Amino acid sequence: MKRGSGAKNAMQYAADRFDLPAEVMAGAPKLTLTGWNRLHIENHRGILEYGQNLIIVNAGQMILKISGSGLELVSMSAEELLITGRMTGIDLE
């Protein structure tokens, strides 16, 4: 038996049981873009840069660069962000 396979199986079971993507259970970021002007980010690790034309977010496994105009951080918790404004680009690094 491989070491660590029990934890992986438990995580998969929980993801299936609660109808969640396994990536979210593993801490990967989840982005939900609604139209041009609303971005919900789950599993972030903090804001690296904030401005009306550029917001840079540490998403753990990647860096997100959200560009546009009139960007605003509407709400933020330890795990979730809500950004509004006219978004013209989302780069993943």
Backbone hydrogen bonds in HBPLUS format (Angstrom, degrees):
<---DONOR---> <-ACCEPTOR-->    atom                        ^
c    i                          cat <-CA-CA->   ^        H-A-AA   ^      H-
h    n   atom  resd res      DA  || num        DHA   H-A  angle D-A-AA Bond
n    s   type  num  typ     dist DA aas  dist angle  dist       angle   num
A0005-SER N   A0002-LYS O   3.47 MM   3  5.78 165.2  2.49 122.8 122.9     1
A0008-LYS N   A0004-GLY O   3.34 MM   4  6.64 160.0  2.38 147.9 153.2     2
A0009-ASN N   A0005-SER O   2.92 MM   4  6.11 158.6  1.97 147.7 153.5     3
A0010-ALA N   A0006-GLY O   2.91 MM   4  6.09 154.9  1.97 146.1 153.2     4
A0011-MET N   A0007-ALA O   2.95 MM   4  6.13 155.0  2.02 145.9 152.4     5
A0012-GLN N   A0008-LYS O   2.98 MM   4  6.20 157.7  2.03 147.9 154.0     6
A0013-TYR N   A0009-ASN O   2.87 MM   4  6.06 156.8  1.92 146.8 153.6     7
A0014-ALA N   A0010-ALA O   2.96 MM   4  6.18 162.5  1.99 147.8 151.9     8
A0015-ALA N   A0011-MET O   2.94 MM   4  6.14 158.2  1.99 147.0 153.3     9
A0016-ASP N   A0012-GLN O   2.91 MM   4  6.11 160.4  1.95 150.7 155.7    10
A0017-ARG N   A0013-TYR O   2.79 MM   4  5.93 162.8  1.82 153.5 159.1    11
A0018-PHE N   A0014-ALA O   3.00 MM   4  6.04 161.5  2.03 150.0 153.4    12
A0020-LEU N   A0015-ALA O   2.80 MM   5  4.69 159.3  1.84 143.1 147.7    13
A0019-ASP N   A0016-ASP O   3.31 MM   3  4.99 159.9  2.35  97.3 102.8    14
A0024-VAL N   A0021-PRO O   3.07 MM   3  5.49 128.9  2.34 108.4 120.0    15
A0025-MET N   A0021-PRO O   3.32 MM   4  6.75 158.3  2.37 149.7 155.6    16
A0026-ALA N   A0022-ALA O   2.99 MM   4  6.23 138.4  2.17 142.0 153.4    17
A0028-ALA N   A0023-GLU O   2.82 MM   5  5.15 150.0  1.91 163.6 153.8    18
A0027-GLY N   A0024-VAL O   3.07 MM   3  5.12 160.9  2.10 104.9 110.6    19
A0030-LYS N   A0042-GLU O   3.16 MM  12  5.05 155.5  2.23 128.0 133.5    20
A0042-GLU N   A0030-LYS O   2.85 MM  12  5.05 160.2  1.89 148.0 154.6    21
A0032-THR N   A0040-HIS O   2.84 MM   8  5.06 154.4  1.90 150.3 157.3    22
A0040-HIS N   A0032-THR O   2.90 MM   8  5.06 166.6  1.92 143.2 147.4    23
A0034-THR N   A0038-ARG O   2.81 MM   4  5.16 170.2  1.82 158.3 161.6    24
A0087-MET N   A0036-TRP O   2.87 MM  51  5.51 170.8  1.87 165.3 167.6    25
A0039-LEU N   A0083-ILE O   2.81 MM  44  5.12 164.5  1.84 158.0 161.5    26
A0083-ILE N   A0039-LEU O   2.86 MM  44  5.12 169.9  1.87 154.0 157.3    27
A0041-ILE N   A0081-LEU O   2.97 MM  40  5.10 162.7  2.00 141.1 146.6    28
A0081-LEU N   A0041-ILE O   2.86 MM  40  5.10 147.8  1.96 145.6 154.1    29
A0043-ASN N   A0079-GLU O   2.72 MM  36  4.85 126.5  2.00 145.4 159.5    30
A0045-ARG N   A0058-ASN O   2.60 MM  13  5.11 157.8  1.64 168.6 160.2    31
A0058-ASN N   A0046-GLY O   2.87 MM  12  5.39 163.2  1.89 159.1 164.1    32
A0048-LEU N   A0056-ILE O   2.76 MM   8  5.30 162.7  1.79 147.1 151.3    33
A0049-GLU N   A0056-ILE O   3.28 MM   7  4.89 156.7  2.34 131.1 129.9    34
A0056-ILE N   A0049-GLU O   2.88 MM   7  4.89 161.8  1.92 132.7 138.2    35
A0051-GLY N   A0054-LEU O   2.89 MM   3  5.21 116.1  2.31 140.1 156.5    36
A0071-LEU N   A0052-GLN O   2.84 MM  19  4.59 164.2  1.86 137.7 132.2    37
A0068-GLY N   A0053-ASN O   3.14 MM  15  5.01 149.5  2.24 131.4 130.5    38
A0055-ILE N   A0066-ILE O   2.91 MM  11  5.19 156.1  1.97 148.1 155.9    39
A0066-ILE N   A0055-ILE O   2.84 MM  11  5.19 174.5  1.84 163.0 161.3    40
A0057-VAL N   A0064-LEU O   2.84 MM   7  5.08 159.8  1.88 148.4 155.2    41
A0064-LEU N   A0057-VAL O   2.89 MM   7  5.08 169.9  1.90 154.5 157.1    42
A0059-ALA N   A0062-MET O   2.83 MM   3  5.22 151.2  1.91 162.3 168.8    43
A0061-GLN N   A0059-ALA O   2.90 MM   2  5.80 126.0  2.19 113.1  96.9    44
A0093-GLU N   A0063-ILE O   2.92 MM  30  5.07 156.9  1.97 149.0 155.3    45
A0065-LYS N   A0091-ASP O   2.93 MM  26  5.02 161.2  1.96 145.9 151.0    46
A0091-ASP N   A0065-LYS O   2.89 MM  26  5.02 164.4  1.91 143.1 146.1    47
A0067-SER N   A0089-GLY O   2.84 MM  22  5.10 167.8  1.86 147.5 151.8    48
A0088-THR N   A0067-SER O   2.87 MM  21  5.79 157.9  1.91 132.8 140.2    49
A0089-GLY N   A0067-SER O   3.29 MM  22  5.10 147.1  2.40 137.5 129.7    50
A0069-SER N   A0086-ARG O   2.86 MM  17  5.25 151.3  1.95 143.5 152.8    51
A0086-ARG N   A0069-SER O   2.99 MM  17  5.25 142.8  2.13 172.1 169.0    52
A0072-GLU N   A0084-THR O   2.81 MM  12  5.33 149.2  1.91 154.1 155.7    53
A0084-THR N   A0072-GLU O   2.92 MM  12  5.33 161.5  1.96 153.2 158.5    54
A0074-VAL N   A0082-LEU O   2.83 MM   8  5.53 139.9  1.99 152.8 164.7    55
A0082-LEU N   A0075-SER O   2.95 MM   7  5.22 144.8  2.07 155.9 150.4    56
A0077-SER N   A0080-GLU O   2.82 MM   3  5.17 162.0  1.85 156.3 157.8    57
